[in-house]
Amino acid sequence: MKAAAQTATGHDLPDIRVVPPGPRSREISARLDAVECPAFDARRASRAAESASEQAPIVYERAIGANVIDVDGNRYVDLVGGFGAAALGHSPPWLSDAIARQSEQLPMALGDVYASEVKLALCDRLALIYPEPGARVMLGLSGADAITAALKTAVIATGRSGVIAFRGAYHGLSYAPLAACGLNEKFRSPFAEQLGDHVVFESYPRSDDELVKTLEGVKSALNSGKIGAILVEPILGRGGCVAPPAQFLPALRAACDDAGALLIADEIWTGLGRSGAMLASVEAGVVPDIICLGKALGAGLPVSACIGSARTMAAWGAHGGTAIHTATHFGAPIGCAVALAALERLSEPELHAAVRAKGDAWRAALAKATLGGIATAIDGRGLMVGITVKGGAAAALSLTRELLRKGYIVLTGGVRGDTLTLSPPLTIDERLLEAFTHELSFSASSQDG
Ligand SMILES: Cc1ncc(COP(=O)(O)O)c(C=O)c1O
């Protein structure tokens, strides 16, 4: 008899019926490994060797709210929310409505030549997110697109190609953001010659002492006169969910003002409620020249935006339209319709307050249950949470597998790879966070010593 199909309301605890990855997941993954770029399988193999734990993947079949169901009928709690993109949960009902309505009416317009009304509506809405009037918007598909648009804008607006970025930061892997990737030197090194040497890296400060050193480095780099922009994550995401000292962003703002450089806030992870505020940079008291958004904006569809002040973006117009930045699908109507519907929900102050409350309670509970045991630090803000695991990257990787077998989807990050970097749906039920904390405190790795 066929087993009953797995169910999920979006708020359910895990239900593991077959040890993951089950046979269907293994079969599909093996076929995928034979046809997609071998880099991902090679990465899994090296992680398996490093951690002495199997790293074979599960395959998703369906997802709703904070639950994922795999092709073997296991139900999980998703604590990474599609890399943060499923901020409003998986498959919210309004998402399919927005896609259906727009795809019946107009799935494709003609980008920057002949636009659609829904593109105007989205640009209007995004411009209002910027703290000052007159902001201008460049739409994209990925976070990397938004960062590319921002870095090009800095060159156009300042005439300087130098960039200050931070060790531990991640901005995407296409060429413009890759050059500024401080997370992992190995992401950049094979391409170093094509990437050029226009990026200066400084440390991302965790403490007031580190802040002093960082600002010295920033000021000395700015003194070269070659820097057009400082690119910064207001809270480090993949780099370990690190909230910097309160003075960090205001000090960068002041340094940019003195040097005539632009401040670019990469809010692709932190923005739209994730940190417990609409924008983490504005919450920190600064107005960046450019704000990049992505992930949550598309609610699962690829949509991103680079939003710049009127003054900054005017440079593109002054250029006479010879330099433009566009692509076939930038501003495509379905993505615009979905982003508009997502923004309506992501802009709710009640959502931000709930994220702050949930995040604070979760971090406190995690600290109580795991510090001195499996964890050496609990970091983050809002619902970006970093759990640094005792025993380094290998221990963190094997912990991800143990948690997967218990029905929790987590990922490792951090500069040393020893941190669980979590970004669950903002709408997640607190019961699921509490259940995870309980499992983590009883994980086998925490009993080791
Ligand atoms: C802070 C930050 N910026 C940029 C990106 C790149 O976004 P994408 O993967 O959509 O290109 C990411 C992705 O994780 C990110 O965390």
The ligand as a Tripos MOL2 file, in Angstrom:
@<TRIPOS>MOLECULE
LIG
   16    16     1     0     0
SMALL
NO_CHARGES

@<TRIPOS>ATOM
      1 C1         24.5480   40.4390    1.5000 C.3       1 LIG1
      2 C2         24.4280   39.7840    0.1650 C.ar      1 LIG1
      3 N1         24.6440   40.5130   -0.9340 N.ar      1 LIG1
      4 C3         24.5350   39.9820   -2.1650 C.ar      1 LIG1
      5 C4         24.2090   38.6580   -2.3300 C.ar      1 LIG1
      6 C5         24.1350   38.0700   -3.7130 C.3       1 LIG1
      7 O1         22.8170   37.8200   -4.0660 O.3       1 LIG1
      8 P1         22.5210   36.8010   -5.2600 P.3       1 LIG1
      9 O2         22.9470   35.4450   -4.7920 O.co2     1 LIG1
     10 O3         21.0410   36.9320   -5.4770 O.co2     1 LIG1
     11 O4         23.3220   37.2680   -6.4270 O.co2     1 LIG1
     12 C6         23.9840   37.8540   -1.2150 C.ar      1 LIG1
     13 C7         23.6530   36.4260   -1.3480 C.2       1 LIG1
     14 O5         23.6670   35.6530   -0.4300 O.2       1 LIG1
     15 C8         24.0960   38.4290    0.0670 C.ar      1 LIG1
     16 O6         23.9220   37.7130    1.1870 O.3       1 LIG1
@<TRIPOS>BOND
     1     1     2 1
     2     2     3 ar
     3     2    15 ar
     4     3     4 ar
     5     4     5 ar
     6     5     6 1
     7     5    12 ar
     8     6     7 1
     9     7     8 1
    10     8     9 2
    11     8    10 1
    12     8    11 1
    13    12    13 1
    14    12    15 ar
    15    13    14 2
    16    15    16 1
@<TRIPOS>SUBSTRUCTURE
     1 LIG1         1 GROUP 0 **** ****
